[in-house]
């Protein structure tokens, strides 16, 4: 009886051990010698997880009037010893380091993006882009890849290779700079405010061909390219933002602004009676009829698009009001989010620099109260929705 019991215990032990070993082997917990994974130029041979596979978006190829199909391109294999997303690729028979931004200031226009971008680039470990508009903007994701210039005039399309060229100088600097451990700690980024909320070129995306509404937008494209993106958004009261933007670009009177707003509200609200909000805000045809960029202030609609694709922790969302009132604390949030080293002396120093691009003389002329009532009424539903999404009533802009 004791012998049988011992055999039974032994069999149970062997079975459990076998199950544990099989489970361990299939778990993917395998230790590799990193040297066996590296080629002579430092490129990791195993593939990083391609997150876009989970999006179930297939490569279909671009038609004659469509933008480059990024889903036909595999995500670059980013190098683990670089903080910035970089990889080696053959160019003219040579291996060259290619890099894309570590961070994007997504938006929004006339909310402090120029000032914020400057204070990030002032950090010793941050590099800018070469050939950028206003030293910060590329407009690749929202316009240039579709063949539109920053002004929405038709031009030559910029493919992904063209986008990479904007970071050639940064890549060379990143490659040359290492810490004592050999880690490349420098980063680069860009700040195109319209990337967050200008989806008007969605019909040029091959996967959207023939559809009444997009299934693929800018967030999906970025998700396919980036492994661990960092997005910064600075939001301003949409009514004030629109007035500042209009007075900067058009530079007329508050009365003229009121007329333009009344015209645009009628167009958008007529559209929304027969179509979805997204259709009306994303429409290139409707956008061409507008006298202002009124659609850009419906922040919650765009925020939902981004959060469908990326988790909330990928975003640092600021308010212009807070940025203006307590710049130092806001910059601390930004540097921490970007994992940049800094001292309190540095923070004090960069915070004391005068604000950049604060607006024109025309923007100092008060808006007509009746115009503010109209715009506040229009944006109220979107502000409430945004406050619900972000669980923060400060985005109601009630004070």
C-alpha positions as CSV (number, residue, x, y, z in Angstrom):
1,X,0.0,0.0,0.0
2,X,2.9,2.4,0.9
3,X,4.6,1.5,-2.4
4,X,1.5,2.3,-4.4
5,X,1.1,5.6,-2.5
6,X,4.7,6.5,-3.2
7,X,4.3,5.7,-6.9
8,X,1.1,7.9,-7.0
9,X,2.9,10.8,-5.4
10,X,5.9,10.4,-7.8
11,X,3.5,10.4,-10.8
12,X,1.7,13.5,-9.6
13,X,5.1,15.3,-9.1
14,X,6.3,14.3,-12.6
15,X,3.0,15.4,-14.2
16,X,3.1,18.8,-12.4
17,X,6.7,19.3,-13.3
18,X,6.0,18.5,-17.0
19,X,3.0,20.9,-17.1
20,X,5.2,23.6,-15.5
21,X,8.0,23.1,-18.0
22,X,5.7,23.1,-21.0
23,X,3.9,26.2,-19.8
24,X,7.3,28.0,-19.2
25,X,8.5,27.1,-22.7
26,X,5.4,28.4,-24.3
27,X,5.3,31.6,-22.3
28,X,8.0,33.2,-24.3
29,X,10.2,33.7,-21.2
30,X,13.5,32.9,-22.9
31,X,16.8,34.5,-22.0
32,X,19.0,35.5,-25.0
33,X,22.5,36.8,-25.1
34,X,22.1,40.3,-26.5
35,X,25.3,39.9,-28.5
36,X,23.7,37.1,-30.6
37,X,20.8,39.4,-31.4
38,X,23.0,42.2,-32.7
39,X,24.5,42.5,-36.1
40,X,27.7,44.5,-36.8
41,X,25.8,47.8,-37.1
42,X,23.9,47.3,-33.9
43,X,20.5,46.5,-35.4
44,X,18.3,44.2,-33.3
45,X,17.3,41.2,-35.4
46,X,14.1,40.2,-33.6
47,X,10.9,42.1,-34.5
48,X,9.3,44.4,-32.0
49,X,5.6,43.8,-31.4
50,X,3.7,45.5,-34.2
51,X,0.8,47.1,-32.3
52,X,-1.0,47.9,-35.6
53,X,-1.8,44.2,-36.1
54,X,-4.4,44.6,-33.3
55,X,-6.1,47.3,-35.4
56,X,-7.0,44.8,-38.1
57,X,-6.2,47.4,-40.8
58,X,-4.8,45.8,-43.9
59,X,-2.4,47.0,-46.6
60,X,-4.5,47.8,-49.8
61,X,-2.0,50.0,-51.7
62,X,-2.5,53.6,-52.8
63,X,-4.5,54.5,-55.9
64,X,-3.5,57.4,-58.2
65,X,-5.3,60.1,-56.1
66,X,-4.6,58.5,-52.7
67,X,-1.8,59.0,-50.1
68,X,1.0,56.5,-49.5
69,X,-0.4,53.5,-47.7
70,X,1.6,53.3,-44.5
71,X,0.0,50.0,-43.6
72,X,2.0,48.4,-46.5
73,X,5.2,49.4,-44.5
74,X,6.4,47.4,-41.5
75,X,7.1,49.4,-38.4
76,X,10.8,50.1,-38.0
77,X,12.7,48.0,-35.6
78,X,13.6,50.7,-33.1
79,X,17.0,50.3,-31.4
80,X,16.9,49.6,-27.6
81,X,20.0,51.7,-26.8
82,X,18.4,54.8,-28.1
83,X,15.8,56.8,-26.1
84,X,14.5,58.4,-29.4
85,X,12.8,56.0,-31.9
86,X,15.7,55.4,-34.3
87,X,16.8,52.5,-36.6
88,X,19.4,51.8,-39.2
89,X,18.5,51.5,-42.8
90,X,20.5,51.2,-46.0
91,X,20.7,54.4,-48.1
92,X,23.0,54.8,-51.1
93,X,24.7,51.5,-50.1
94,X,25.4,52.7,-46.6
95,X,23.8,52.1,-43.3
96,X,22.4,55.4,-42.0
97,X,20.5,56.1,-38.8
98,X,16.9,57.2,-39.3
99,X,14.8,58.7,-36.6
100,X,11.2,59.9,-36.1
101,X,10.0,62.1,-33.3
102,X,10.1,61.0,-29.6
103,X,7.2,63.4,-28.9
104,X,4.6,65.4,-30.7
105,X,2.9,68.6,-29.6
106,X,-0.4,67.7,-31.3
107,X,-2.3,70.9,-30.6
108,X,-4.0,73.2,-30.6
109,X,-3.2,76.3,-32.7
110,X,-3.2,79.7,-30.8
111,X,-3.0,78.0,-27.5
112,X,0.7,78.3,-26.7
113,X,2.3,75.6,-28.8
114,X,5.0,77.8,-30.1
115,X,6.1,78.9,-26.7
116,X,5.9,75.4,-25.3
117,X,7.8,74.0,-28.2
118,X,10.6,76.5,-27.7
119,X,10.9,75.7,-24.0
120,X,11.2,72.0,-24.7
121,X,13.8,72.5,-27.4
122,X,15.8,74.7,-25.1
123,X,16.6,71.6,-23.0
124,X,20.2,70.4,-23.7
125,X,18.9,66.9,-24.6
126,X,16.3,67.9,-27.1
127,X,16.8,68.5,-30.8
128,X,14.6,70.2,-33.4
129,X,13.7,69.3,-36.9
130,X,15.4,70.7,-40.0
131,X,13.5,72.6,-42.6
132,X,10.4,72.9,-40.4
133,X,7.8,75.7,-40.7
134,X,8.4,78.1,-37.8
135,X,11.2,75.8,-36.5
136,X,8.5,73.4,-35.2
137,X,5.8,72.4,-37.7
138,X,5.9,69.8,-40.5
139,X,2.2,69.3,-41.3
140,X,3.1,65.8,-42.5
141,X,0.4,63.9,-40.7
142,X,-2.5,66.3,-41.3
143,X,-1.7,67.7,-44.8
144,X,1.6,67.2,-46.5
145,X,1.3,63.5,-46.9
146,X,-1.9,64.2,-48.8
147,X,-0.3,66.8,-51.2
148,X,-1.3,70.0,-49.3
149,X,1.0,72.7,-48.0
150,X,0.6,74.1,-44.6
151,X,-1.7,76.8,-46.1
152,X,-3.9,74.0,-47.7
153,X,-2.7,75.0,-51.2
154,X,-2.1,72.0,-53.4
155,X,1.6,70.9,-53.6
156,X,3.8,67.8,-53.9
157,X,2.9,65.0,-51.6
158,X,5.4,64.2,-48.8
159,X,5.9,60.4,-48.3
160,X,7.3,58.8,-45.2
161,X,10.9,59.1,-46.5
162,X,10.3,62.8,-46.9
163,X,9.1,63.0,-43.3
164,X,12.2,61.2,-42.1
165,X,14.4,63.7,-43.9
166,X,13.1,66.4,-41.6
167,X,15.1,64.7,-38.8
168,X,18.3,64.0,-40.6
169,X,20.3,66.6,-38.6
170,X,18.8,65.4,-35.4
171,X,19.6,61.7,-36.2
172,X,23.3,62.6,-36.9
173,X,23.5,64.4,-33.5
174,X,21.7,61.6,-31.7
175,X,24.1,59.0,-33.2
176,X,27.2,60.9,-32.1
177,X,26.0,61.6,-28.5
178,X,26.0,58.9,-25.8
179,X,26.1,58.8,-22.0
180,X,28.9,57.0,-20.1
181,X,27.0,53.7,-20.5
182,X,26.8,54.1,-24.3
183,X,23.1,55.0,-24.3
184,X,21.9,57.6,-26.8
185,X,19.8,59.8,-24.6
186,X,19.0,62.7,-26.9
187,X,15.6,63.1,-28.4
188,X,13.8,65.0,-31.1
189,X,10.2,66.1,-31.7
190,X,7.9,68.4,-33.6
191,X,4.8,70.5,-33.0
192,X,2.1,70.7,-35.7
193,X,-1.0,72.0,-33.8
194,X,-3.4,70.9,-36.5
195,X,-2.4,67.2,-36.2
196,X,-4.8,66.8,-33.3
197,X,-7.9,68.1,-34.9
198,X,-7.6,68.4,-38.7
199,X,-8.9,65.3,-40.4
200,X,-10.2,66.9,-43.5
201,X,-8.0,64.8,-45.8
202,X,-9.3,61.5,-44.5
203,X,-10.8,60.5,-47.9
204,X,-7.2,60.3,-49.4
205,X,-6.3,57.4,-47.0
206,X,-6.6,54.2,-49.2
207,X,-8.5,52.3,-46.5
208,X,-11.2,55.0,-46.6
209,X,-11.8,54.9,-50.3
210,X,-15.5,55.1,-51.3
211,X,-16.7,55.3,-47.6
212,X,-19.0,58.0,-46.3
213,X,-17.1,58.3,-43.0
214,X,-13.5,57.3,-42.2
215,X,-12.4,54.1,-40.6
216,X,-8.8,55.2,-40.5
217,X,-7.6,58.6,-39.3
218,X,-4.3,60.2,-38.2
219,X,-4.2,58.2,-34.8
220,X,-4.4,54.9,-36.6
221,X,-1.5,55.9,-38.9
222,X,0.6,57.0,-36.0
223,X,-0.2,53.8,-34.1
224,X,1.2,51.8,-37.0
225,X,4.5,53.8,-37.0
226,X,5.2,54.4,-33.4
227,X,5.8,51.9,-30.6
228,X,5.7,54.2,-27.6
229,X,4.6,57.7,-28.6
230,X,4.4,60.7,-26.3
231,X,1.7,63.3,-27.2
232,X,1.3,66.7,-25.6
233,X,-1.8,68.8,-26.1
234,X,-2.4,72.3,-24.8
235,X,-6.0,73.4,-24.9
236,X,-7.4,76.9,-24.7
237,X,-11.0,78.1,-24.3
238,X,-12.2,77.4,-27.8
239,X,-14.1,80.7,-28.1
240,X,-10.9,82.7,-27.3
241,X,-8.8,80.4,-29.4
242,X,-11.0,81.0,-32.5
243,X,-10.9,84.8,-32.0
244,X,-7.2,84.9,-31.6
245,X,-6.6,82.7,-34.7
246,X,-9.0,84.8,-36.8
247,X,-7.5,88.2,-35.8
248,X,-4.0,86.9,-36.4
249,X,-4.7,85.5,-39.9
250,X,-7.4,87.9,-41.2
251,X,-6.7,90.9,-38.9
252,X,-10.0,92.7,-39.4
253,X,-12.5,93.9,-36.8
254,X,-14.6,92.3,-34.1
255,X,-17.7,93.1,-36.3
256,X,-16.2,91.2,-39.2
257,X,-15.4,88.3,-36.9
258,X,-19.0,88.2,-35.7
259,X,-20.2,88.1,-39.3
260,X,-17.8,85.3,-40.1
261,X,-18.9,83.3,-37.0
262,X,-22.6,83.7,-37.8
263,X,-21.9,82.5,-41.4
264,X,-19.9,79.4,-40.2
265,X,-22.3,78.4,-37.4
266,X,-25.1,78.3,-39.9
267,X,-23.1,76.0,-42.2
268,X,-22.0,73.6,-39.5
269,X,-25.4,73.5,-37.8
270,X,-27.3,72.9,-41.1
271,X,-24.9,70.1,-41.9
272,X,-25.4,68.5,-38.4
273,X,-29.1,68.4,-39.0
274,X,-28.6,65.8,-41.7
275,X,-25.3,64.2,-41.0
276,X,-23.1,63.1,-38.1
277,X,-21.0,65.6,-36.2
278,X,-17.9,63.8,-37.5
279,X,-19.0,64.2,-41.1
280,X,-19.4,67.9,-40.7
281,X,-16.2,68.6,-38.8
282,X,-14.0,66.3,-41.0
283,X,-15.4,67.5,-44.4
284,X,-12.9,69.1,-46.7
285,X,-15.7,70.4,-48.8
286,X,-17.4,72.1,-45.9
287,X,-14.1,73.4,-44.6
288,X,-13.6,75.3,-47.8
289,X,-16.9,77.1,-47.3
290,X,-15.9,78.4,-43.8
291,X,-14.5,81.8,-43.0
292,X,-13.0,80.6,-39.7
293,X,-11.5,77.4,-38.3
294,X,-14.6,77.0,-36.1
295,X,-14.4,73.2,-36.4
296,X,-11.0,73.0,-34.6
297,X,-12.5,74.0,-31.3
298,X,-14.8,70.9,-30.9
299,X,-12.0,69.2,-28.9
300,X,-14.0,66.3,-27.5
301,X,-14.8,64.9,-31.0
302,X,-11.1,64.6,-31.8
303,X,-10.1,63.5,-28.3
304,X,-12.4,60.5,-28.7
305,X,-10.7,59.6,-32.0
306,X,-7.3,59.6,-30.3
307,X,-8.4,57.7,-27.3
308,X,-10.0,55.0,-29.5
309,X,-6.4,54.2,-30.6
310,X,-4.0,55.2,-27.8
311,X,-4.3,54.7,-24.0
312,X,-4.8,57.9,-21.9
313,X,-1.3,57.6,-20.4
314,X,0.2,58.5,-23.8
315,X,-1.1,62.0,-23.5
316,X,-0.2,65.0,-21.4
317,X,-3.0,67.4,-21.6
318,X,-2.5,71.0,-20.4
319,X,-4.6,74.1,-20.4
320,X,-3.4,77.5,-21.7
321,X,-4.8,79.2,-18.6
322,X,-2.7,77.1,-16.2
323,X,0.4,77.5,-18.5
324,X,0.0,81.3,-18.4
325,X,-0.6,81.4,-14.6
326,X,2.1,79.0,-13.4
327,X,4.5,78.2,-16.2
328,X,7.1,76.6,-13.9
329,X,4.8,73.9,-12.6
330,X,3.5,73.2,-16.1
331,X,7.0,72.8,-17.5
332,X,7.8,70.4,-14.6
333,X,5.0,68.2,-15.8
334,X,6.2,68.4,-19.4
335,X,9.8,67.5,-18.5
336,X,8.7,64.7,-16.3
337,X,6.4,63.4,-19.0
338,X,9.3,63.4,-21.5
339,X,11.7,61.9,-18.9
340,X,14.1,64.8,-19.2
341,X,16.6,65.5,-16.4
342,X,16.5,69.0,-15.1
343,X,17.5,71.1,-12.0
344,X,15.4,73.6,-10.2
345,X,17.8,76.3,-11.3
346,X,17.2,75.3,-14.9
347,X,13.5,75.3,-14.5
348,X,13.5,78.7,-12.9
349,X,15.8,80.0,-15.7
350,X,13.7,78.7,-18.6
351,X,10.5,79.8,-16.9
352,X,11.7,83.4,-16.7
353,X,12.1,83.7,-20.5
354,X,9.5,86.0,-22.0
355,X,6.6,84.3,-23.7
356,X,6.9,83.8,-27.5
357,X,4.2,84.4,-30.1
358,X,1.7,86.0,-27.7
359,X,-0.5,87.4,-30.5
360,X,-1.0,90.5,-32.6
361,X,-2.3,93.9,-31.6
362,X,-5.6,93.1,-33.3
363,X,-6.1,90.1,-31.0
364,X,-6.1,92.5,-28.0
365,X,-9.2,94.2,-29.2
366,X,-12.1,92.7,-27.2
367,X,-14.5,90.4,-28.9
368,X,-18.1,91.5,-29.2
369,X,-20.2,90.1,-26.4
370,X,-22.9,88.8,-28.8
371,X,-20.2,86.9,-30.6
372,X,-19.0,85.3,-27.4
373,X,-22.6,84.2,-26.5
374,X,-23.0,82.5,-29.9
375,X,-19.7,80.7,-29.7
376,X,-20.0,79.7,-26.1
377,X,-23.4,78.2,-26.9
378,X,-22.0,76.2,-29.8
379,X,-19.0,74.9,-28.0
380,X,-20.8,74.2,-24.7
381,X,-21.8,70.6,-25.7
382,X,-18.2,69.8,-26.7
383,X,-16.7,71.4,-23.6
384,X,-19.0,69.3,-21.4
385,X,-18.1,66.2,-23.3
386,X,-14.4,66.9,-23.0
387,X,-14.7,67.5,-19.2
388,X,-16.5,64.1,-18.9
389,X,-13.8,62.3,-21.0
390,X,-10.9,63.8,-19.0
391,X,-12.9,63.8,-15.7
392,X,-11.9,67.4,-15.1
393,X,-14.4,70.2,-15.0
394,X,-11.7,72.8,-15.6
395,X,-12.2,72.0,-19.3
396,X,-15.6,73.6,-19.1
397,X,-13.8,77.0,-19.0
398,X,-16.4,78.5,-16.7
399,X,-14.0,80.9,-15.0
